Amino acid sequence: MIMNWKQENDKLSREFEFKNFVEAFSFLTKIAIEAEKANHHPEIYNVYNKVSISLSTHDAGNKVTEKDLKLARIIDTLI
């Protein structure tokens, strides 16, 4: 398992907290760029300075696969 990520209900998930909305949104922009490169798009929820991300591979029956683990590792480098 990747540090700080939880695997439950066939999803890999993690929550992040930032100083403010601008920092949170900047992080989301970085994720969007990397997700598009990987052609693997997370579920993202953002309220003010908090970001919640869930990963699963839809074409694998909504299960956690290596694609999810790889994107989680990439997301961890963006913090």
ChimeraX attribute file (.defattr): number of C-alpha atoms within 10 A of each C-alpha:
attribute: neighborCount
match mode: 1-to-1
recipient: residues
	/A:1	8
	/A:2	12
	/A:3	9
	/A:4	11
	/A:5	18
	/A:6	14
	/A:7	16
	/A:8	9
	/A:9	11
	/A:10	15
	/A:11	20
	/A:12	22
	/A:13	21
	/A:14	17
	/A:15	15
	/A:16	14
	/A:17	15
	/A:18	15
	/A:19	10
	/A:20	11
	/A:21	16
	/A:22	12
	/A:23	16
	/A:24	20
	/A:25	18
	/A:26	12
	/A:27	17
	/A:28	19
	/A:29	12
	/A:30	13
	/A:31	22
	/A:32	17
	/A:33	11
	/A:34	17
	/A:35	16
	/A:36	10
	/A:37	10
	/A:38	12
	/A:39	9
	/A:40	17
	/A:41	19
	/A:42	19
	/A:43	11
	/A:44	15
	/A:45	12
	/A:46	16
	/A:47	11
	/A:48	14
	/A:49	15
	/A:50	17
	/A:51	19
	/A:52	15
	/A:53	19
	/A:54	20
	/A:55	25
	/A:56	25
	/A:57	18
	/A:58	12
	/A:59	7
	/A:60	9
	/A:61	9
	/A:62	13
	/A:63	16
	/A:64	19
	/A:65	16
	/A:66	11
	/A:67	14
	/A:68	21
	/A:69	17
	/A:70	13
	/A:71	19
	/A:72	22
	/A:73	13
	/A:74	14
	/A:75	18
	/A:76	14
	/A:77	8
	/A:78	12
	/A:79	12
